[in-house]
Amino acid sequence: MAFSSVAVCELPLFPLPELVLFPSIKLPLHIFEFRYRIMMNTILQSDRRFGVLMVDPTDKTVANIGCCAEIIHYQRLPDDRMKIMAVGQQRFRVLDFVREKPYYVGLVEWIEDRPTDRDLRALSIEVDELLKNVVHLSAKLTGQEIELPDDIPTLPTELSYWVAGNLKGAALEQQALLEMQDTGLRLEREVEILTSTRNHLAARAALEDVFK
């Protein structure tokens, strides 16, 4: 995936309540608000990229670290509404707002995880095993067949993004993971989250077995 060598650039911004986007994660959107219809029509004539920022559900503040998205498919609907499919690319930090109308445009800098000599393979394997445990227990409790996709990344950074991007219903936790610039720390936090989830599901499954 190629990016401009320019470290700072202007980027149209799309704040979304309780939504955190990660690199390589797909984002379906229904665009109906007038200012965002203007935004999408504008960026479709350029590089098809915009920034996604999470709006805190509690105090309504907008995060200053988000993820760039690129439109990979779109469908025009009546009244100039759109359905779009975008995919997360690179993370960024908002340095300043260039303008607010008709939509926000920010001056942003790209951010990446810091290089490390640490061997993260063991952590990646642990995360993978915990994922399988959580899916197995979830399937047992719901009585449904649940399977992990075949294309889960195996490289540590990409795996950490995939796991974080699929922690549905935990926007604040996702935002904290997005802001981390250390792959190892992100994987360690995901081990904690998945271990807690597995233990909770295992306790529920054991309780249900007792009362069968």
N, C-alpha and C positions, 0 to 999 in steps of 0.2 A: 504494500500500500504506500503510495508516494505522497509526500506532503511538500509544500513550499519550503524552501530553505530559510525564508523570512521567519524570524522567531516571533515577531509581533505583527498582527494584522487586524483589520476590521472584519467583524462577523455579525450578521443578523442574529438576533437572539429570540428564543421562544421559551418563556417561562411556563412551566407546567406543574400544576399542583400534585405533590406526592409522586412525581415520576423522576427517576434517576436513570439516565442512559449510560451504558458502558460500551467501550470499543467492541465491534463485531456483533453486537446485539441488535436485532431488528426492531424497528419502531413503526407500527401502523398508526396513522393519524387520520382523523376526519376533520378537514379544514373548512370551517363555516364562518368564523368571525371575520369581519371585513378587513381589518388590518393584517390578519395573517393570510388572507387570500391575496392581498397586495404583496406581502412578503414572498409567498410561494411563487406567484407569477413573475416576480422580479428575479428570484434566484434560479428559476428554471431557465432564464435567459443568460445565466452566467455559469457558475461552477456547481450549482445545485446543493450548496452547503449552507447549513445554519447551525447555531448552537442551542443546545437544550440545557436549561437550568431548572433545578428543582425549587418549587415554592413550598416553604415550610407550612404544614397544615395548621400549626399552632399559632404562630405569630405573623404569618403571611410574608415573611421576609424571603428574598430571593438569594439563593446560594451564589457565591462568586466563583465557584469551580463547577464546570459542567463538561459536557462531551459534545464534540462536533458530530453532526449527522449529515449524511449525503442521501439525497433522494435517488432511489434506484428504480422506482416505478410510480406512476401516478395515473389517476383516472378522473376526468372532469365529470362533474355531476350538474344537474340543473341549478340555476342561480349562481353559477361560478363557484359552487362548492367543489371540494376535491377530496378524493381518498388518495393518500400517499403511503408508500412504503419507503422508509429510510433505514439506514444502517449506521450504527455508531462507528466513529473513526477515532480521532485523537482527542485526549482531554485538554482542557484549556482553563486558564484563570483570567477573569475579567479584571483589567487594569483600570478602565474608565468607560463611561458611557459617552459615545460620540453624539448620539441623538436618541430621543424617546418616541418621536412620532414620524410616520404613522405606526412604526414598530421600533422596538429597541435595536440599536446597533452598538456593539461594544468594541473597544480596543482590547484585544486578548493576546495572551502569550501561551504557546503550547507547553504542556508539561508532560513529563515521562517519569517512570520509575527510575530511581538512582541505580547505576550499575552496581553489581555485587559479585563477589567471588564465592559466595555461599552456595553450597550444593542444595538445591531445593527439591530434588527428586523424591526424597522420603516424605516431605510435606505434601507433595502433589499426590503421591500414592495414598497417603492417609486421607486426604480430601476425597479422592476417588472412591475409596472403600466406604467412607462415611456416607457419601451420596447414595451408594448402592444400598446400604443399610436403611437409610431414610425412605428410599423408594419402596423397598421390600416391606417395611413396616406399614407404610401408608397404604400399600395395596392390600395388605392383610386386614387393616382396620376398615377400609372402605368396601372391601369385597370386589374391587375393580382391578383390572389388569393395567398396571402402570409400568412403563419401561422408559429408561433413559435413552435419549437419542444416540445414534451411532457416531455423530460428529462432534462429541464433546472434545474440546482441545486437550492436548496432553502436555504442552509446554506450560511451565509454571505461571507466567504472567497472563497468558491467554486463558488458562484454566481459572485463575483467580477472578478475571473479569466475567467469565461465563457464570461462575457460581454466584458472584455478587449480583449480576444482572437478573438472576432467577430467584432472588430472595423476595418474592412478591409480598406486598403488604407490610414492608419494613423500610419505608423510604428514608428515614433518618439514619438507620443502620447502613443502608446502601450509600447514602451520601458520605458517611464517614469512611467507608471502604473506597469510594471514588477518590476522595481527597488524599488517601495514603499514597506516598511515593516510594514505597518499599514493598516489593512483591512478597518477600518472606513474611513481613508483618501482616499483610493482607491475608495470606494463606493461613497464618496462625490464628487470626481472628475468625476466619471461616471454619477452621477446625473446632473452635470453641462453640460457634453457633450451631454447626451440624451435630456436634456431640450432645449439646443440650437438647436439640430437636429429637435426635435418636433416643436419648434417655427418656424423654417425655412420651414418645410414641411407644417405646418398649414397655413403659409402666402401664399405659392404657391397654396395650395388647395383653399384658399379663393379667390385668384386672378383668378384662372381658373373658379370658380363658377360665378364670376362677368361677365366673357366674354363668358359664355355658351349661 
